[in-house]
Amino acid sequence: MTTRQNKYGQPIGPAVDGWSPRPRPQRTDMLGRYCRLEPVSTRHEADLFAAYMEAPDDRDWTYLFPGRPERAEDFHSYLTALEKSEDPLHFAIVAADTGKPVGTAALMRIEPTHGVIEVGSIAFAPRLKQTRAATESMYLMMRRAFDELGYRRYEWKCDSLNAPSRSAAERYGFTFEGIFRKAIVYKGRSRDTAWYSITADEWPRVRSAFEAWLSPANFDTQGQQKRRLADLRSGGSA
């Protein structure tokens, strides 16, 4: 790759022709085959609280900034705050087969000037984990960022000790970029943050793999996947 230089002979980055700040994401639904994403509202409160409380303990919240609200009144306060927030902008993940909310995720650290956006605050109830709806929810949020809004960079960050989150990022097609040491203090402890990203030029390949994986043809009569998401990205077999 040829490096551009300015008039002083200094190397500079490639030109971004025709760039303009991108729109901010809106509070509108995202529709898929297995789920839909709706802006979080207190109308989701009872069903979402019940779904979260199906977990026998709060270990799924260890690496989230809040703890799991254990009482209905605490959950009401928690969800009300999510509903009012503009950044993070939270969405409820609603299962298509039941019409019930089974998790939340947010678009956050939104930088329209640079075309950078992050996905985070992901909280899946037990019944959402390892389902087609879970994977599709992440695909729908990426599609909004890249295809609908034209962002250049989509980020995933997590505690470097959060092995399930790091594994999920890699499965979804994010590239690991490194560790920011002592980046955050939360819940009275220090966090080193693992950074991942997908860029706009990588998105077409990532999108094609998601769409092939989510196709009903990719599942057998028992609902088992025929090809893994990572294999579809690389062109390999299961």
N, C-alpha and C positions, 0 to 999 in steps of 0.2 A: 504494500500500500504506500503510495506517495504521500509524504507529509507536506502539507501546505506551509508556507512561510509568509510572514508579514514583510514590510519594507525594511525591517531591521535584520532580516535573516533568522528571526525567531520562529520555531515551529508553532503552529496554531491548529486548532481543531477544524474539522470539515465544516463547510458552510451549511446552514439550515435555511434553504431557500423558501421564501413564502411563509415563514413561520409567524404565527400569531398566538397569543395566549388562548388556551383551550377553555371551553365552558366548564363550569363547576357541575358535578353530578346533581341530578334532580331527585326529588322525593317521588319517584314513580316506580311502578312495578317492573320486575324483570321476569319474563315468562319462559319456562322450560317444559320439557316433557314429564319430568319426574318431580319437579318442584316449581314454586314461584317465589320470588323475593318481593316482599312488601315493606314499605317504610315502617319501622317499628312503631307500634301504637299500644296504648293501654288496652285496646280491644284484644290483644294477644295475651294479656296478662294471665288469666286463669289457666289456659291450656299450656302456655309456655312454662309457667311455674310448675305445673304438674309433671311436665315432661322432664324438666331438670331434676325434680325430686325423685324420679325413678332411679337415679344413681344412688347406690347405698352410702356414698360418702362424697366429699367435695374435692377429691384428688384431681378432677378435671379442671379445677379452678386454681391450682397451685401456681401456674405461670401467668395467670391473668392479673391485671391490676386490682380488680375487686375480688373479694371472696364471694362464695355462693351465698346469696340471701337465703336464710333458712326459714324465715317466717313470711307469710303472705304479705304482711304490711311492709316488711323490708323490701320484698320483691317489687311491690308497687312503687316505692320510692326509687328503686334502682331503675325500673323500666320507664318511669316518668322522666328521669334524667336522660336516658337514652333517647327518648322521643324528642326532647327539646334540643338535643345536640346537633350542631351543624357540621362540625368536624371534631371527632368522627361522625360520619353519617351512617346510622345503624339501620340494618334491614333484618326483618324476620324471615326465616327460611320456613316455608309452608309446604308440607308434603302434599303432592298432588293426589295421592290415593285416599287420604283421610281429610284433607283440608285443614289440618291442625299444624300450628307452628311447632317446630322441633329444634330450633336453634336460631342464633343470630350471628351476623358478621357485619363489618363496617368498612366503608371507604374512608380513608383518613390521611392526615398529613398532606392535604390536597394542595398542590402547587400549580395552578393554572398557567402562570407565567413560563414555567419551565416544562410543563407537560409531564409532571411526576405525581404519582398517586400510590398509596399503600393500601393493602388489605390487612385488616387486623381485628382485634377484639372478637375473635372467633370462638363461639361457645356452642358446641354441639351437645344435644341431649343424647342419652345412650341409644335411643331408637334411630337416630340419624347417622350414627357412626358407621363407616364402612358400607354405605349404601350408594346407589346410583344418584340419589338426590343430593347427597353430600358433595360428590364430585361435580355434579351439574351446578350446584350453587356457586362453586368457585369459578367454573367456566362462565357462568352468566355475568359475574362481576368483572371478570377480565374482558368479556365481550363489550360490556358497557364502556370500560375505560379505553380500550383500543379502537373498537369499531364505531361506537356511537359518539365518543367524545374526542378521539384522536390524540390520546396521550402517548408520550414517547417511552415512558418507563413505568413499570408496575412493580412495587416492592413488597417484600415479605420480610418481617423482622421478628425475632423471638429470642428468648433467653437461650444462651448457648448450651445450657444444660437440658433444654426441653427436647429430648430425643424424638418424641412423636411429631412435634411441630416441624423439626428439621427434616424428618423423613417425608412428611407430607409435602413440604416445599419442593423437595427433589422429585417426588412422584408427579407433582403438577407441572414440572418443567422449569422451575426456577433455577437460576445459576447462583451458586454460592460465591460470595464476594469477599468474605473475611469476617473477622471478629473485631468489634469495637469494645475495647477493654474498659471495665468500670464505667460503663455508659450510663447506667440508671441505678437509682436507689428506689426500691419498692418493697412493700411489706417488711420493712426493716432490714433488708438484705441488699447486697450488691449484685448487679447484673452485668455480665458481659453479653453483648448483643450480637447475634449472628445475623448477617445481612444477606439477602437473596434478591434477585431481580429477574424480570423478563422484559426485554426491550421490544419496541415496535417491529424491528426487522426480524425478530425471532417469533413473533406472535403467529404469523401464518402457519408455521410448522406445528406450533403448540396447539393452535386452534384445530387444525386438521386431525391431530391425534385425539383431542377431546371429543370431537364430533364422531369419529370412528368408534371410540370406546363407548360412547353413550348410545350408539345405535342399538336398537333391540336385537339386531342380527349378531351383535357381539356377545350375546348371552344364550346359554343353552336352556333347555326346558326346566332345569332346576335353578335357574337364575345365576349360574356361575359364569364368570367372564371367560371368553375364549382367548382373548389377547390382552395383555397388560398394557396400561397406558404408556409406560416407558418404552415398551417394545414397539408400540405404534408410532411413537416419536422417532425412534431410531430405525424403523423399518424391519426390525427383527420379528421373531415369532415367540409365542408364549413358552 
